[in-house]
């Protein structure tokens, strides 16, 4: 949940409740800007698309999706990944390009497979940024002391059910234990240092394998001593609706709706109105309405330096002599935003986690 990643949970839930009103206000404002945006509030940096796990619901396994990801590893071709020095220059460029410093979120693939991850966290923190990352937790325990000492603000750990479910979804025996041990190690170091950070959130993606046992995730969260628990709706395109086959929406509504109401440490992401859950999982995305705010506030960077805010849509490459500021309000970027404001959504935007529902 990178866009609102550093908000307190109470503030996030308050914004969720006001989402419909904000959407009505923002939509005409976006048209008036003619594609111009002041500065990114959030930067998502995919350091690598390599991963040590093989999760059943991961969209990177869908050929139609992965082939449109810049620098996604292709058999027989050299891997395109920026060096640590390249990423440091990009971080400096972002800080120097805008008055407001966006928060910086490291993603992947599995970001711990990128050798310079911790060095980049340190550099981003040294430039005054709030920093978060998402991980499958496999390498977390060994990095716990360093992460706490670096002052990283938030870590999201993906856990997709109790142990027997998680290891099936992740297709790797022992992956649940590694993630739990990593979270516990972080909390132990945090307590020893008397530090409030990193804030640790367990992120659980809804799948047909786990959707009947999501309530057990509260026990998983408490046993691991994670600070919060987020349930993320499954992301898929209309022609991939078989991924949601077998998911009982009524059960989801009953379970997640109650947990969301009763627990301050539980959030749902993205904010999909509960009356639309049936359409989200079992209907065409055209029934979900229009609206996107991501491209006015978020910057997505890929392992080769491409600025590609949406799947298959590249706005420029930061290693080609261009600064972030040049690309952010370039003719191409503004044209894309203007078209998006007029259309509401482009094709395949329906279940994007960053759009406004």
N, C-alpha and C positions, 0 to 999 in steps of 0.2 A: 504494500500500500504506500508506494513511494511518495505520491504527491502530497498527502497530508501526514506524512510519516512522523513528523516531530511535534504535532499538536497533542496536547493532553487529551485523554480519552473523553473527558466530559465535553471539551470544546468540539471534538470531532462529532460526537453524538448530537450536539446542539446544531452543528452545521447540517448534518444529515436531515434533521427535522425541518430545516428551512430550505432544503434543496430545491423544491418545486418553485418557491417564490423567487429564489435567486436565479433560477433558470429563466423565468419570465422577464426578469430585469436585464440579465446579461445578454440575452439573444439579440435585442435591438442595438445594444451598445457595441457588440462585436461587429455588427454590420457598419456602424458609423465609423469605426476605426480604419476601414478599408484595408484590413489585413495587418495594420501596424500593431506591435505589442511592445510595452515599455521595457521589460526585462524578464528573463526566466526566474521563477521562484524556486524551481527544483531542477536538478540535473541528474539524470540517470545514466550512469556510465557502465556499459557492458564491457568488462575487461576481456572476457573470453566467452566463447560458446562451448568450450569443452566442459564435460561433466563426468564425474565418476559414478553416477547413478543413472538409472534408465526408467524414470517414472512413467507409469502407464498413461497419465493424463497430460503429459508435457507436450505442448504444441510444437516443440522443436523436432519431434519425431514425425510430424506430418509433412511430407515432402512439399506440398503446395505452399506451406508456411515457411519452412526452413530455407527454401531456395530463394526467397525474397528477403532474407535477413542478410544485411551487409556483412561480409567476412565470415559467414557460416562455413564451418569446415566441410570441404568437398573431397571425396576420395580421390587420391592421386594428385591433389594440388597442394602447394605449400600453404601453411597456416598464416593468415594475415592478422597479426596482433601488434599493436603499438608497443614501443619500448617504455620502460619506466620514465625515461627522460622525456619522451613525447607526451606522456600523460601529465607530467609535472608542468610542461609548457602550456598545455591546455588548461590545467587548473589555474595557473597564473593568468592566462589570457582571460578566463571567465571572471576572475576577481578584478582584473584591471579594466574590463570592458563595461562593467555596470556598477552603478552606485550601490545597489542593493546586492548583498552577497546571497546567492541561492544556497539551499542546502544541497549536499552532494551525496548521492546514493550509489553504492557500488553493487552491481548485479552481474549476472552471467546468463547461461552456464553456471558453474560453481566458481565464484570469484577467488576462493582459496587456491584454485589450481593455477592462478596467475601469480608467479613468483614474487612480484613486487607489490602485492596488495597492501601489506602493512606499511611499507614505505610510502605508498600513496595516501593511505589514511593519515599518516603522520604529516605529510606535506599539506594536505587539504586542511587539517586542523591548524597547522602553523599559519595558514593564510586566513584564519578566522572563520572558517566554514563549520556549520553543523554537518555531521557526517553519519550516515547509516549504511548498513549493508544487509543483504539477504543471503542465507546460506542453508545448505542441507544439513549442516551440523557435523559432518564427518570429521572435519579438521579443527573443530572449535576448541576442544579441550586443550590441545597443545598450544593454542594461541591465546588462551584466556588471560594470562598475566599481561601480555603485551597489549591486548585490546583495552583492558581496563586502564593501564598506565597511559595509553595514548589519548584517552578521554573520548573515544568514539561515543556518539550520543545514543544510537539505537542499533540493535541487532534483531533482525527478524529471522527466526529459525523455522523452516518448513517441516511440519510433522503432520502426517495425513491420517491419524487415527491411533488407537492403542496398538501395542507392539505387533500383534498378529496381523492387523490390517496394514499398518504402515510398511512393514517389510515386504508385504505382497505388492503394494502400490509402487514402492521404490525398487522392487525387483532386486533387492540386495539384503541378504540376511545380516543382522547386526546393525543395520542403519538406524533403527529406533534407539538402541542402547547408546550408540555413538552420539546421537543428537542430545539425548537426555543428559548423558555424562558431560557433554560440552556446556549445556546450560547451567548445570549444577556447579561446574568448575568456575564459570563466569560469576555466578552469585557468590561463591566462596571467596574469590579474589576481591570482588566488589565489597563484600562485608569486611574483609581483612583490611582493605584500604580505606574503609569508611567512605566509599564513593557512592554517588547516586546514579552513576552511569557505568556501563551502558544499560539503558532500559531494554529489557528482553521481551519480545513478543513472539508467541508461537503462532505461525500462520498455517491454517488448515484449509486446504482446497477441498470443496465438496465434490465427491465422486460417487459413482454407483456402488463402489466397494465399501465406502465408509458412511454413506448418508443415513443409515439406520442406527449408527452408533456414535453420532457426533456428541451426544451429551457426555459420553465418557471422556471427552477431551478436557473437560473441566478438571477431572481427577488427574489427568496427565499434566496439565498446567500446574496444578498445585504441588504434585509430587516433584516436578522439575524445578519448582520455585521461579517460574517465569512470571513476569509482571502483568502480562496481558495475553489475551487469546483473540485472534481474528479468524473468522470463518470467511473464506473467499469463494464467491460463486465461480463455478467452472466456466472457463472461457473456450468458446468454440464457434466456428462459422456455420452458416446455415447448412452447407452441404456436409457438415461433420456432425449433424445432430444425433447420429448413432452413439456418440460419446456420452450423451445424457440419457440414453435409453435405460429404463429401469429405475430412474431416480423418482421417488415418491414425493411430489411437491407438497402434498398435504402434511406428510410427516416432517418435511423441512420447515414448513410454516409453524407447525406446532412446537417443534423443538427449538429452532433457532429464534423464532419470535419470542418465546418465553425467556430464553437465556439473554437475549438482547435487552428485554425489559427489566429483568431481575438483577443482572450483574453489571456493575459499572466497568469491570475489566474485560468485558466481551463486546466486540464490535463485528459488524457485518460489512463486507466490502466486495464489490462496489455498492453504492447505495441504489438498490433497485426497489421501487415501491412494491410492497408485499402483494398488492393486487396484480402485479405483472410477473410474479414468479412463475406462474404456469406458462405464460408466453415465453419467458426467458429460457426455460428448460425444454419445452416441448412444442413451441410455436415458431413461426418465422420471425426474424429479428425486426421486420418492418412493423410488427405490432408493438414495438418497444419505444416508439417515438423518436424524436430527433434532439440533437444538442450535443456539443462537445466544447469543453473548456480547456482541455489539455494543451492544445497548440498555441494558446496565448500565454501560458504560464510555465510550460515544461519543455525541457531540452533533453533529447535522447541521443546518446552517443554510442557508437558501435566499435567493436574491437579494432577496426582498421582506420578509425577516425572519422567515419561518415556521420554526418548529422542527418538522421532519418527518423522523423517524429512518428511516422506510421509505417506499417508493413509495406515494403516495396517502394517507398517514397523517399528518395534521397535529395536533400537540399544543398549539400556541399560536403567537402572533405577538409578537415582542419589541418591535415598535413600538406595541403596544396597551396600554402602561403596565405590562406584567408584566415581572418580572425573570427571569433565567435560573433562579435558585433556585426561584422559584414554579412554573415550568413543569416543571423537572427531576423533582420528586417530587410533581407534581400528581395529583389523583385519576385523571385520564385516563391519564397516563403510567404510574402504578403498575398500573392495571387492564390496560393493554396488556402490561406486563412480566409480570404474573401469568399472563395468558392464554398468553403466549408460553412461559413456563416450564412450564406444564401441557401445552401442545400440542407443544412441541419446536420446531415451525416453523408459521408461517402459510402460507396458499396463496401460491405464487410465491416462497417463500424459498429454494427448492432450490439455485440456483447463485449466490446473493448472495455477493460477495467478503468480506463481513464476518462471515458465520456461521461456526460451528464444524462442520467436516466430520468 
